[in-house]
């Protein structure tokens, strides 16, 4: 015998059966009949199950949760002896029993669980889950460092006039896209930690409200996150395209196509994110649609699980496909840049060891900027492998992903010769204004000497004072000045190769 609750009342019962106390209060006056054996009421830490006659199967609507289809039913079986059946055919009946929540999950999550438990050992699966939780901590640390480094780099690039050129203009747009992505990701991670801790304290994830369990706000956060991530990849493609043209083309003809780059970097991801969001909302809304409730109505926008596991659906490739194409194109750009570099080194009669050293150095510097390290994050997680293999993939992949912004800011701002010269000159002016006239200006390194970004000598203190006054007057408009495109009717001169890739 199968007992299924009335669809018109199962939703209200779902919110009443959320604690052991409410379950006990609900059935405290229930008297088990003496005619047939009965399984007593029970609380499985998720739902409250009513008493059931022997040999019956009782079902309840699946509770809201990550990766759960609320239109389906969980079930428990009462054995012929009047005890709840355990998990598996060979499990003996007991007083608590086992609830089968497997039908509640979406097909993507079921496939994920099959890979997680492919080894047949629950202990190894628990180890993999623990590794994933530790990886989240690594991500929070990495994204926090990346956020601080990227913001400091943006301030430096916008502060100094000597750093305003086409190359740094592309850097600034890339850094802004990365900052938006990191801020949203950190906000979601911290919100999930707060909600999870609240659930552990109060017994349910619904005890605290945040982004993760707020309709529309949660979906909008993920849409904006994926838009920023797609925009980051597009600006990485522009970085690779621009650098490839500068290095491989003898004369960089034509004006700097800033408007085209801005359209590709910021406008293209809008179309991709909109198509993906509409498709995903319709797909997840159909999975959670229930005509008898108001959990998902209208345009199928909201979901009780907040699009959890959307990256497991095939529609995620609407975004991931173009990102993968960007990584492959940038890899081709990198190979061609290294080829041109080796050819020029051979023409200069450089030793073989020096050629290899400089080629490897150029490759290491360019790999994070071009986003090639993200190829690991696009591969499928090896959940069906051993715990050691999964740990290796998880730690390496998320370390490279979370610390990517930090490495890019380190290589292209903090260690950049032009930036160091600008900072040292600014420090020299600052100390000169305060009377430290004997403080020497550090001599530019050989790495940056070939790329003059400022005059070799500075005028005396009058010029320094004028510059300081102009700087203070322009601070009010620094954001506009930072991303302003300088208009010039003359054809721009070819830019030298970027110092960070020079050897």
C-alpha positions as CSV (number, residue, x, y, z in Angstrom):
1,X,0.0,0.0,0.0
2,X,1.3,3.4,-1.0
3,X,0.2,6.5,1.0
4,X,0.7,9.9,-0.7
5,X,-0.4,13.1,1.0
6,X,-3.0,15.4,-0.5
7,X,-1.2,17.9,-2.9
8,X,-3.3,20.7,-1.5
9,X,-2.0,20.2,2.1
10,X,1.5,18.8,1.6
11,X,3.1,22.2,1.2
12,X,1.7,23.5,4.5
13,X,2.7,20.3,6.2
14,X,6.2,20.7,4.9
15,X,6.7,23.8,6.9
16,X,5.1,22.3,10.0
17,X,7.4,19.2,10.0
18,X,10.7,21.0,10.4
19,X,11.8,20.0,13.9
20,X,11.7,17.1,16.3
21,X,9.5,19.1,18.8
22,X,6.9,20.0,16.2
23,X,6.8,16.3,15.1
24,X,6.4,15.0,18.6
25,X,3.7,17.6,19.3
26,X,1.8,16.7,16.2
27,X,1.5,13.0,17.0
28,X,1.5,13.0,20.8
29,X,-2.1,12.0,21.0
30,X,-2.0,9.4,18.3
31,X,-2.9,5.9,19.5
32,X,-1.5,3.0,17.5
33,X,-4.2,0.5,16.7
34,X,-3.9,-3.1,18.0
35,X,-5.4,-4.7,14.9
36,X,-2.3,-4.5,12.7
37,X,1.4,-3.7,13.4
38,X,2.3,-0.1,12.9
39,X,5.6,1.8,12.4
40,X,5.7,4.6,14.9
41,X,6.1,8.3,13.9
42,X,9.7,9.3,13.4
43,X,11.9,12.4,12.7
44,X,14.7,11.9,10.2
45,X,16.3,15.3,10.9
46,X,14.6,16.7,7.7
47,X,11.0,15.7,7.7
48,X,8.5,14.3,10.2
49,X,7.0,11.0,9.1
50,X,3.6,9.9,10.4
51,X,2.7,6.4,11.7
52,X,2.3,3.9,9.0
53,X,0.7,0.4,8.9
54,X,2.9,-2.6,8.3
55,X,3.7,-3.3,4.6
56,X,3.0,0.2,3.4
57,X,5.0,2.9,1.6
58,X,4.5,6.5,2.7
59,X,5.5,9.5,0.6
60,X,6.0,13.2,1.3
61,X,6.8,16.1,-1.0
62,X,10.5,16.7,-1.2
63,X,11.7,19.7,0.9
64,X,13.3,22.7,-0.7
65,X,17.1,22.4,-0.9
66,X,20.1,22.6,-3.2
67,X,19.6,20.4,-6.2
68,X,16.2,19.1,-5.1
69,X,13.1,18.9,-7.3
70,X,10.3,19.9,-5.0
71,X,7.7,18.5,-7.4
72,X,8.8,14.9,-6.5
73,X,8.4,12.7,-3.4
74,X,10.6,11.2,-0.8
75,X,9.5,7.8,0.6
76,X,9.8,5.5,3.6
77,X,8.9,1.8,3.8
78,X,7.3,0.1,6.8
79,X,8.1,-3.6,6.9
80,X,5.6,-6.4,7.6
81,X,6.9,-6.6,11.2
82,X,5.9,-2.9,11.8
83,X,9.5,-1.5,11.7
84,X,10.9,1.1,9.3
85,X,13.1,-0.5,6.6
86,X,16.8,0.3,6.5
87,X,18.9,1.3,3.5
88,X,19.4,-1.5,0.9
89,X,17.8,-4.8,0.5
90,X,20.1,-6.5,3.1
91,X,19.6,-3.9,5.8
92,X,17.5,-5.1,8.7
93,X,14.5,-3.1,9.8
94,X,14.9,-0.8,12.9
95,X,13.0,1.9,14.8
96,X,14.5,4.8,12.9
97,X,14.7,3.4,9.4
98,X,15.9,5.2,6.3
99,X,14.3,7.8,4.1
100,X,14.8,7.5,0.4
101,X,15.5,11.0,-0.9
102,X,17.1,9.9,-4.1
103,X,14.0,10.6,-6.3
104,X,14.1,14.2,-5.0
105,X,17.3,15.2,-6.7
106,X,17.7,16.6,-10.2
107,X,19.3,14.3,-12.9
108,X,22.5,16.3,-12.8
109,X,22.9,16.0,-9.0
110,X,22.1,12.2,-9.2
111,X,24.9,11.8,-11.8
112,X,27.2,13.8,-9.5
113,X,26.4,11.5,-6.5
114,X,27.0,8.4,-8.7
115,X,30.5,9.6,-9.5
116,X,31.1,10.6,-5.8
117,X,30.2,7.2,-4.6
118,X,31.6,5.3,-7.5
119,X,34.3,3.7,-5.3
120,X,31.7,2.1,-3.2
121,X,33.1,3.5,0.0
122,X,31.3,6.1,2.1
123,X,34.5,7.0,3.9
124,X,36.3,8.0,0.7
125,X,33.3,10.0,-0.4
126,X,33.3,11.9,3.0
127,X,37.0,12.6,2.5
128,X,36.2,14.2,-0.9
129,X,33.5,16.3,0.6
130,X,35.9,17.4,3.3
131,X,38.5,18.3,0.6
132,X,35.8,20.4,-1.1
133,X,35.1,22.3,2.1
134,X,38.8,23.0,2.7
135,X,39.1,24.2,-0.9
136,X,36.4,26.8,-0.3
137,X,38.6,28.2,2.5
138,X,41.5,28.4,0.1
139,X,39.3,30.2,-2.4
140,X,38.2,32.8,0.1
141,X,41.9,33.5,1.0
142,X,42.9,33.7,-2.6
143,X,40.1,35.9,-3.7
144,X,40.6,38.3,-0.8
145,X,44.3,38.7,-1.7
146,X,43.4,39.1,-5.4
147,X,40.8,41.8,-4.6
148,X,43.2,43.9,-2.5
149,X,46.0,43.6,-5.2
150,X,43.7,44.4,-8.1
151,X,42.2,47.5,-6.3
152,X,45.7,48.8,-5.5
153,X,46.8,48.2,-9.1
154,X,43.8,50.1,-10.4
155,X,44.6,53.1,-8.1
156,X,48.2,53.1,-9.4
157,X,47.3,52.9,-13.0
158,X,44.7,55.7,-12.7
159,X,46.9,57.9,-10.5
160,X,50.0,58.3,-12.7
161,X,49.8,60.0,-16.1
162,X,52.9,58.3,-17.3
163,X,51.1,54.9,-17.1
164,X,48.2,56.1,-19.3
165,X,48.6,54.2,-22.6
166,X,46.7,51.7,-24.7
167,X,48.2,48.7,-23.0
168,X,47.4,49.8,-19.4
169,X,43.9,50.9,-20.6
170,X,43.2,47.2,-21.5
171,X,44.8,46.2,-18.2
172,X,42.4,48.5,-16.3
173,X,39.3,47.1,-18.0
174,X,40.5,43.5,-17.2
175,X,41.1,44.4,-13.6
176,X,37.7,46.0,-13.2
177,X,36.0,42.8,-14.6
178,X,38.0,40.7,-12.2
179,X,37.2,43.0,-9.3
180,X,33.5,42.7,-10.0
181,X,33.7,38.9,-10.2
182,X,35.7,38.6,-7.0
183,X,33.4,40.9,-5.0
184,X,30.3,38.9,-6.0
185,X,32.0,35.6,-5.4
186,X,33.3,36.5,-2.0
187,X,29.8,37.9,-1.1
188,X,28.1,34.7,-2.1
189,X,30.7,32.5,-0.3
190,X,30.4,34.5,3.0
191,X,26.6,34.5,2.7
192,X,26.7,30.7,2.3
193,X,28.9,30.3,5.3
194,X,26.5,32.4,7.4
195,X,23.5,30.5,6.2
196,X,25.2,27.2,6.8
197,X,26.3,28.1,10.3
198,X,22.7,29.3,11.0
199,X,21.3,26.0,9.8
200,X,23.7,24.1,12.0
201,X,22.7,26.2,15.0
202,X,18.9,26.3,14.5
203,X,18.4,23.0,12.7
204,X,17.4,24.2,9.3
205,X,18.8,26.3,6.4
206,X,15.6,28.4,6.5
207,X,16.5,29.8,9.9
208,X,18.4,32.7,8.5
209,X,17.7,34.7,5.4
210,X,20.5,35.8,3.1
211,X,21.3,36.0,-0.6
212,X,21.4,32.2,-0.9
213,X,17.7,31.7,0.1
214,X,16.2,35.0,-1.2
215,X,14.3,34.6,-4.5
216,X,15.3,36.8,-7.4
217,X,18.3,38.3,-5.4
218,X,20.1,35.0,-5.5
219,X,19.4,34.4,-9.2
220,X,20.4,38.0,-10.0
221,X,23.7,37.5,-8.1
222,X,24.6,34.4,-10.2
223,X,23.7,36.1,-13.4
224,X,25.9,39.1,-12.6
225,X,28.7,36.7,-11.5
226,X,28.6,34.8,-14.8
227,X,28.5,38.1,-16.7
228,X,31.6,39.4,-14.9
229,X,33.4,36.1,-15.4
230,X,32.6,36.1,-19.2
231,X,33.7,39.7,-19.4
232,X,36.9,38.8,-17.8
233,X,37.6,36.2,-20.4
234,X,36.7,38.6,-23.2
235,X,39.2,41.1,-21.9
236,X,41.8,38.4,-21.6
237,X,41.2,37.7,-25.3
238,X,41.7,41.4,-26.0
239,X,44.9,41.3,-24.1
240,X,46.1,38.4,-26.1
241,X,45.0,39.9,-29.4
242,X,46.6,43.3,-28.7
243,X,49.9,41.8,-27.5
244,X,50.0,39.4,-30.5
245,X,49.5,42.3,-32.9
246,X,52.2,44.4,-31.2
247,X,54.8,41.6,-31.1
248,X,54.2,39.9,-34.5
249,X,53.2,42.9,-36.7
250,X,56.1,45.2,-37.6
251,X,54.0,48.3,-37.7
252,X,50.8,48.5,-35.6
253,X,48.7,50.4,-38.1
254,X,45.6,52.4,-37.4
255,X,44.2,54.0,-34.3
256,X,43.6,52.1,-31.1
257,X,40.1,50.5,-31.5
258,X,39.0,51.3,-28.0
259,X,35.3,51.4,-28.8
260,X,35.4,48.0,-30.5
261,X,37.4,46.5,-27.6
262,X,34.8,48.0,-25.1
263,X,31.9,46.5,-27.1
264,X,33.6,43.1,-27.2
265,X,34.7,43.2,-23.6
266,X,31.6,44.6,-22.0
267,X,28.8,44.3,-24.6
268,X,29.3,40.8,-25.9
269,X,29.0,39.2,-22.4
270,X,25.6,40.9,-22.0
271,X,24.1,39.0,-24.9
272,X,25.7,35.7,-23.8
273,X,24.6,36.1,-20.2
274,X,21.1,37.1,-21.2
275,X,20.6,34.1,-23.4
276,X,22.0,31.8,-20.8
277,X,19.9,33.3,-18.0
278,X,16.7,32.9,-19.9
279,X,17.4,29.4,-20.9
280,X,18.5,28.3,-17.5
281,X,15.6,29.9,-15.7
282,X,13.1,28.1,-18.1
283,X,14.9,24.8,-17.6
284,X,15.1,25.0,-13.8
285,X,11.6,26.4,-13.6
286,X,10.2,23.5,-15.5
287,X,11.9,21.1,-13.1
288,X,10.4,22.8,-10.0
289,X,7.0,23.7,-11.5
290,X,4.1,22.5,-9.4
291,X,0.6,23.6,-10.5
292,X,-0.9,23.1,-7.0
293,X,1.6,25.5,-5.3
294,X,3.1,28.9,-5.8
295,X,6.7,27.7,-5.6
296,X,7.3,28.3,-9.3
297,X,4.8,30.2,-11.4
298,X,4.8,32.7,-14.2
299,X,8.0,32.9,-16.2
300,X,9.8,30.1,-14.2
301,X,12.3,32.6,-12.8
302,X,12.6,31.6,-9.2
303,X,13.6,28.3,-7.7
304,X,13.7,27.1,-4.1
305,X,17.3,25.9,-4.7
306,X,18.4,29.2,-6.3
307,X,19.7,27.6,-9.5
308,X,22.0,25.3,-7.4
309,X,24.0,23.1,-9.8
310,X,23.3,25.3,-12.8
311,X,26.9,24.7,-14.0
312,X,26.1,20.9,-14.3
313,X,23.4,21.5,-16.9
314,X,24.2,21.4,-20.6
315,X,23.0,25.0,-21.0
316,X,26.0,26.2,-19.1
317,X,28.0,25.7,-22.2
318,X,26.3,28.8,-23.7
319,X,28.8,30.6,-21.5
320,X,31.6,28.0,-21.1
321,X,31.9,27.4,-24.8
322,X,33.0,31.0,-25.7
323,X,35.3,31.0,-22.6
324,X,36.9,27.8,-23.8
325,X,37.3,29.3,-27.3
326,X,39.1,32.4,-25.7
327,X,41.5,30.2,-23.8
328,X,42.3,28.2,-27.0
329,X,42.8,31.3,-29.1
330,X,45.0,32.9,-26.4
331,X,47.1,29.7,-26.3
332,X,47.6,30.0,-30.1
333,X,48.6,33.6,-29.6
334,X,51.1,32.6,-26.9
335,X,52.7,29.9,-29.1
336,X,53.1,32.4,-31.9
337,X,54.5,35.1,-29.6
338,X,57.1,32.6,-28.3
339,X,57.9,31.6,-31.9
340,X,58.6,35.2,-32.9
341,X,60.6,35.7,-29.7
342,X,62.8,32.7,-30.4
343,X,63.4,33.8,-34.0
344,X,64.5,37.3,-32.8
345,X,66.8,35.7,-30.2
346,X,68.4,33.5,-32.8
347,X,69.0,36.5,-35.0
348,X,70.8,38.2,-32.1
349,X,73.1,35.2,-31.7
350,X,71.9,34.5,-28.2
351,X,73.0,31.2,-26.7
352,X,70.6,28.3,-26.6
353,X,70.4,28.3,-22.8
354,X,69.6,32.0,-22.8
355,X,66.9,31.4,-25.5
356,X,65.2,28.7,-23.5
357,X,65.4,30.8,-20.3
358,X,63.8,33.9,-21.9
359,X,61.2,31.9,-23.8
360,X,60.1,30.1,-20.6
361,X,60.1,33.4,-18.7
362,X,57.9,35.0,-21.3
363,X,55.5,32.0,-21.2
364,X,55.3,32.0,-17.4
365,X,54.5,35.8,-17.4
366,X,51.9,35.6,-20.1
367,X,50.0,32.4,-19.0
368,X,48.0,34.1,-16.1
369,X,47.2,37.2,-18.2
370,X,45.8,35.2,-21.1
371,X,43.8,33.0,-18.7
372,X,45.3,29.8,-19.9
373,X,45.4,28.4,-16.3
374,X,41.6,28.4,-16.4
375,X,41.6,25.4,-18.6
376,X,41.9,23.2,-15.5
377,X,38.8,24.7,-14.0
378,X,36.9,23.9,-17.2
379,X,37.7,20.2,-17.0
380,X,35.3,17.9,-15.2
381,X,36.1,17.2,-11.5
382,X,37.5,13.7,-11.1
383,X,35.0,12.7,-8.5
384,X,35.1,9.0,-9.6
385,X,38.9,8.9,-9.0
386,X,40.7,8.3,-5.7
387,X,40.6,10.9,-3.0
388,X,44.3,11.7,-3.6
389,X,43.7,12.5,-7.3
390,X,40.6,14.6,-6.5
391,X,42.6,16.5,-3.8
392,X,45.4,17.2,-6.3
393,X,43.0,18.5,-8.9
394,X,40.9,20.5,-6.5
395,X,43.7,22.3,-4.7
396,X,45.7,23.1,-7.8
397,X,42.7,24.2,-9.8
398,X,41.2,26.5,-7.2
399,X,44.6,27.9,-6.2
400,X,45.3,29.0,-9.7
401,X,41.7,30.4,-10.1
402,X,41.5,32.3,-6.8
403,X,45.0,33.7,-6.9
404,X,44.9,34.6,-10.6
405,X,44.1,38.2,-9.9
406,X,46.9,38.5,-7.4
407,X,49.5,37.0,-9.8
408,X,48.3,39.3,-12.6
409,X,48.5,42.4,-10.4
410,X,52.0,41.3,-9.2
411,X,53.4,40.7,-12.6
412,X,51.9,43.6,-14.5
413,X,51.8,46.3,-11.8
414,X,53.9,45.7,-8.8
415,X,56.9,44.2,-10.6
416,X,56.5,46.3,-13.7
417,X,59.4,48.6,-14.4
418,X,57.3,51.6,-15.5
419,X,55.2,51.4,-12.4
420,X,58.2,51.3,-10.1
421,X,59.7,54.3,-11.9
422,X,56.5,56.2,-11.5
423,X,56.2,55.3,-7.8
424,X,59.8,56.2,-7.0
425,X,59.4,59.6,-8.7
426,X,56.2,60.3,-6.8
427,X,57.9,59.4,-3.6
428,X,60.9,61.6,-4.5
429,X,58.5,64.6,-5.2
430,X,56.7,63.9,-1.9
431,X,59.9,63.9,0.1
432,X,61.3,66.9,-1.7
433,X,58.2,69.0,-0.8
434,X,58.8,68.1,2.8
435,X,62.4,69.2,2.8
436,X,64.2,66.0,2.1
437,X,66.1,67.3,-0.9
438,X,69.0,65.0,-0.6
439,X,66.8,61.8,-1.0
440,X,68.1,60.2,-4.2
441,X,65.8,59.0,-6.9
442,X,66.4,55.3,-7.6
443,X,68.0,54.6,-10.9
444,X,65.6,52.7,-13.3
445,X,66.5,49.1,-13.8
446,X,67.7,47.7,-17.1
447,X,64.4,46.0,-17.3
448,X,62.5,49.4,-17.7
449,X,65.2,51.8,-18.8
450,X,64.5,51.1,-22.5
451,X,60.9,52.3,-22.1
452,X,61.0,55.9,-21.1
453,X,57.8,56.9,-19.3
454,X,59.0,60.1,-17.8
455,X,61.9,62.6,-18.3
456,X,65.3,61.7,-17.1
457,X,65.5,64.8,-14.9
458,X,63.0,66.7,-13.0
459,X,62.7,70.5,-12.8
460,X,63.3,72.1,-9.4
461,X,60.7,72.6,-6.7
462,X,58.6,75.1,-8.6
463,X,57.7,72.5,-11.1
464,X,57.1,70.0,-8.4
465,X,54.7,72.3,-6.6
466,X,52.8,73.0,-9.9
467,X,52.5,69.3,-10.5
468,X,51.3,68.7,-6.9
469,X,48.7,71.4,-7.3
470,X,47.5,70.0,-10.6
471,X,47.3,66.5,-9.1
472,X,45.1,67.7,-6.2
473,X,42.8,69.6,-8.6
474,X,42.5,66.5,-10.7
475,X,41.7,64.0,-8.0
476,X,38.0,64.9,-8.1
477,X,37.9,63.6,-11.6
478,X,40.2,60.7,-11.3
479,X,37.7,58.0,-12.3
480,X,36.8,59.8,-15.5
481,X,40.4,60.5,-16.2
482,X,41.4,56.9,-15.5
483,X,39.3,55.5,-18.3
484,X,39.3,58.5,-20.6
485,X,40.2,57.9,-24.3
486,X,42.5,60.6,-25.5
487,X,41.4,62.1,-28.7
488,X,44.1,62.7,-31.3
489,X,43.6,63.5,-34.9
490,X,47.1,62.3,-35.8
491,X,48.0,58.8,-36.4
492,X,49.5,57.3,-33.2
493,X,53.0,56.1,-33.3
494,X,53.7,52.4,-32.9
495,X,53.9,51.4,-29.3
496,X,57.0,49.5,-28.2
497,X,56.5,45.9,-27.0
498,X,55.2,45.8,-23.4
499,X,58.0,45.9,-20.9
500,X,56.5,43.0,-19.0
501,X,57.1,40.7,-22.0
502,X,60.5,42.1,-22.9
503,X,63.5,40.0,-22.5
